[in-house]
Structure formats: C-alpha cells, structure tokens
C-alpha cells in the first residue's frame, strides 16, 4: 500500500535507465556495457578484461585536446571487442564531453590509432612552425643526439634529422600514455578536434 503526499514527488526509475537506480543497478550497468543481455555474465567474468568506472581511467590525450566546435574538453573511453579465438581487442575512442553543448556534432568518436596518425603527420608537416616548451625542447634534443649517433655509427652521415618530428614519431609510436600526453601538452597552443581532424590554435 502506498501513501501519496501531494508535495512529495514519487521517484521511480524509467525503463532501461539503470543509472537512476541504486548501486546494484549501477554495477549491472557497467557489466552490461560489455556483455549483451542475451549473454550469460558467468561465461565472461573470467575472460573479460578489467574495466574501471567511467571517467576514472587515464588516457594520453584526455582533457588535453579541446572540441573545435563548442570548446569543451575531449574525453576518451575504451571498448573491448571479442575475437573469434575468445580473446579481446582493445579500442580507445576520443570525443567531445558535451558539457558545453550536449548536441555538439563532435560527439562522434575518433579511434586513438587514427588520432595518433594525424598527430604524427601534423607535427612532421608543421615542425618548423611549432613552438615548444623548454622541457620538451630538452627532451627532443637529447633524443635527437641518440638518433644522430646511431645513424653516424652506421656510416650514414648525410641524413638530416628534425628533433621535434623524430621525437614525436617515437613517442607517439612507442611512448606511454604519460609520455604522449606530455608531448602534446609541451607544444605551445591548443590542439583541437573538429570534424575528426586535428587543428592547432596558437
């Protein structure tokens, strides 16, 4: 039996809105992000990679890039797709947070692989116009010295190296998330993502 009080609203969760329920339903929501409703969760509990709650993980370019349409931060999320052999492929996608404009067109995601490829190409093509912080300048010059020594030791003395292009290519390919984030943060200006295309605004 329910008693209705006119000034007190009745709060019920809407269908298919588990985030409006308590902690148990929120936990189920996180689980169901990776397992369809038709699947038995018990079959996937051991094989599925560990996944932290939304917004708690660190990514290379999260909160460093800006949305070219509304100016909000660019966030990231990871997804796991099951392979035929039972393993999982990990994918990271970047998109606008939508905090400034919930209907922002940049909420369409770009894959991290494509984003890194764009950054590498952009820096290589515009290295002579890019200004960097003192800390980044020291890192890329030290890296260039190592590369130059390696090239000279093989007898190729006529090959020229651009420190920024060489360092960024290495970090974006082999560096950790922290290294990649420091690289982008060390370039003066603001990198923005507009229509899935990287732009640098000074």
N, C-alpha and C positions, 0 to 999 in steps of 0.2 A: 504494500500500500504506500503510495506517495502522497505527500502533502505539498501543495503548491502555494508558495508565497509570492504575491504579485510583484514585489520589488526585488526578488532574488531570482536571477536568470537560471534556467536549467542548462547545465553543461553536459552535452553528450558528444562523443566523438563521431564525426561523419564517417560513412563507409569508405574504406580504402584510405583513411587518414590516420595511420597508426601513431604518428608523432603527436597526435592530440591525446593519446592515452598515457598510461604510466610508464615506468621504467622497463617493465617486462615487454610491453609492446614496442618500445623504442629499441630494445635489444633485438627483437624479432625483425624489426625493420632493417637493421644493419646486416643481419644474416641474409635476409631475402634480397638484398642488393646483389648477391652473387649466386643465389640458388632460386630458380623459378618455383612457383607454388606447386607445380606438378612433381617436383623432385623431393626425395626423402633427404632431410637435412643430415641424418645419421650417416649417409653414404659419402657425404662431402666433408664432414667435420675434420677428418684427419688429413685429407688431401688438399683442402683449400688453404692457400697462404694466409698468414695472419694479416688482419686488416684493422687499423686503428680507426677511431671515431672520426667523423667528418671534421676537417679543419685542423686536426691535431698533428698531421704529418708535415715534414719539411720537404720542399721541392726546390729545385735550382732557381727558378725564376718567379716563384710565388711572391706577390707583393712588391716585386721589383719593377715588373712591367706594368704599364698603365693602358687602359682602354682608350683607343683612338677616337671613339665616338662620344662616350659620356665622361671619361676621365677617372672612372673608378679603377680600383686595383684589379690585376689579373690574378686569379686563383688557379689551383690545379687539383685534379683528382686522379686516382689510379683505378684501373679496372683490370680484372683478370678474365681471360678467355681460355676456356678449356680446349686443349689439343686432343687429337684423335688418340694419342698414346696415353691419355689420362693426366698429363702434366698441364701446366698453366703458362700462358704467355702474359706478361705484364705490360700494360699500356698506360701512359700518363697523358692526360689531356689538359690543356690550358684554355680558360675562357673568362669573360668578364664576370665579376661578382654580382653585378646587377644592383649594387647598393645605391648608386646614384639614379639609375634609370632601370627599373625592373623589366622594361620592354626593350632593353638595349639589343641591337642586332648582333653585337659581338659576343653574345652568349653562346653562339655556335663554337664548338671546340676545335682546337688545332692540336694535332698529335705532337708530342715532345720531339720525336725524331725529325719531323718537318720543321719545327721551330728552331732546333739546333742547326739544321742545314741552312736555313735562312740567315741565322745569326752569323754563321761561318762565312757565307758568301757575302753578306753585307759588310762585315769587317774587312774582308780581303779586298773588296772593291773600293772602300772608302777609308782605308787606313791612313792615307795622307791628310785627311780632313778631320780625323777623330782626335780629340784631346782626352788624355787620361790623367788619373791621379798620380801623385808621386809614388805611392806604394805600388800601384800597378806597373808604373814605369820601371821600377827597380826589379820587379819580378820578371817582366818580359825581357829586359836587357840581360839578366842572369841566364834566362832560358836560351836567349839568342847566342850567348857565348858558348854554351854547351853544344848547341847545334852546329855552330861555325867550327868548333874544334872537331866535332865528329865528321863534318864534311871535308875539312882540310886533311884529316888523318887518312881519308880515302883517296886523296890526291885531286879532288875536285875543288880547285881554288877560285874558279871564275863564277861560282854560283852566289848570287846576292840574296840576302835574307832580310825580310821586313820583320822586325821584332814583334810588333803587335799581331800581324797576321799569323806568324809562326806560333806564337804563344797561344793565341785564341784557338787556333786549329787544334793544337794539342789538348788544351784544357777542355774544350767542348767535346772532344772525342774520348778522352781518357780520364779527365778530372772528376773529382767527386762533386756532389751537389753543392757543397760549400765552396769549392774552387770555382765552379761555374757561376754561382751567384756573385762571388767577389769580383770575377772578371766583368760581368755586366754592370755591377754597381760602381766599378772603378772607371768606367767610361763616362766622361762628363756629358751631361744631357739626360734626357728621359727617353727610354725605349718605350714605344707604344705599339699596340697590336690593333690594326684596323683592317677589317676585311681579311683576316688571317695573313696579313702582310706586316712585316716588321718595319717600323719607322723610327728614326732618331730625331728628337726635337731638342735643340740646344737652347 
